[in-house]
Amino acid sequence: MSKVQHVFIVGSKSFGAYGGYETFVDKLTEYHQNNEKIKYHVACKANGSGSRDESKLVGATKINDEEFIYHNAHCFKIKIPERMGAEQAIYYDVKALEKCCEIIEKEKIENAIVYILACRIGIIIRKYYKKLHKFGARLYINPDGHEWKRAKWKAPVRLYWKWSERMMIKYSDFVICDSKNIEKYVHDQYDKKGLKRSNPKTTFIAYGAKLRKSILKDDDPQYTEWLAQRGLKPGEYYLVVGRFVPENNYETMIKEFLRSESKKKFAIVTNIDSDILEKLENDLHFIEDGRVRFVGTVYDQELLMKIREKAYAYLHGHSVGGTNPSLLESMGSETLNLLFDVGFNREVAEDTAFYWTKEDYNLANLINKVDKMDLEEVKEKGRKAGERIKEYYSWESISDSYEEIFFNYSE
């Protein structure tokens, strides 16, 4: 057995602020960068949506036009053909997996682990599962949330994602779930369902967050000017951060906020096009009300952290997926949280948050209740959220769990 455990990661676009997987890979490699027992190889998009110029990654070292070193990880770039649509995610994962096999074979790497994030490439997974096993390598997967439930996909695409998930779980050696609810779902769906193994081998390792405050002071011009330009005041706004997609329940949150008696503002940090805004205005008439503010996107992580810290409360409407990064980051900022009532949100926050449903006036009544809370009670709820992050969702403990899995299971 090789003295160094080589781990290949497929499915992340790059490192950092583009999404959950990107942040996960960034933190995992950061916390293991001085661990001489683990060598990471990370696929990155060379172009297109989600790609990132490695010259802007602090500490990255260019090897050539196709490779660089970051956090001591060997990073290789995969180029996506221009004008490719939704199928580019499948293309990217397939080409990245091909490159992993090429490196493992060429460098004669023993006992490698290939860890695929999300279940997009079920159409070819059997072939590469067998190929990896010929090299003595193992295939791990992270099934993410229920991609096949997302409203943006048409029926044929949903059917493919569901079938692909089944194939990925069938042709894998180990399934790592970032939510206990997702792990339960995997066993409910696939135990004794005609898979080669009647019980998929699984484990639960959470997604992580940091418990710390922004480096920006309360009177930092970057924050105060951001507020002024959007007509907001510290502690006088509710906040939501995330993609504007149906399964995140933005329409419900806006409608219910408008029904509430709150005098505060509702700041929505998201990227939204003019057609959707026009439809929302036609349906909900939020502009005249004046409390709902679409404030654009915020990519500066310290500024975003400050915006979270100084919010009165954080609204979270995610109904599909596992452990959500934006929720963990809100809890890490010690903000009061109002969460859509589904299993994986309750799993993460437990009694540190309040929960709401899509029933008419349910969220509006909760907002009215929260508005009347004593400020010290609001802060105490936020402190409990922070304590939960520190105890169960720190990147240090999650990285330690991955190290244990990479070594103990592979042996």
PyMOL commands that set and color helices and strands:
alter all, ss='L'
color gray80, all
select helices_A, chain A and resi 20-31+54-56+88-106+125-134+147-149+155-170+180-190+221-230+246-248+250-259+274-284+286-289+301-309+325-332+343-352+362-371+375-392+395-409
alter helices_A, ss='H'
color red, helices_A
select strands_A, chain A and resi 5-10+38-45+61-64+67-70+73-78+113-117+138-142+174-177+202-204+237-241+265-269+292-296+313-316+337-340+354-356
alter strands_A, ss='S'
color yellow, strands_A
deselect
rebuild
show_as cartoon
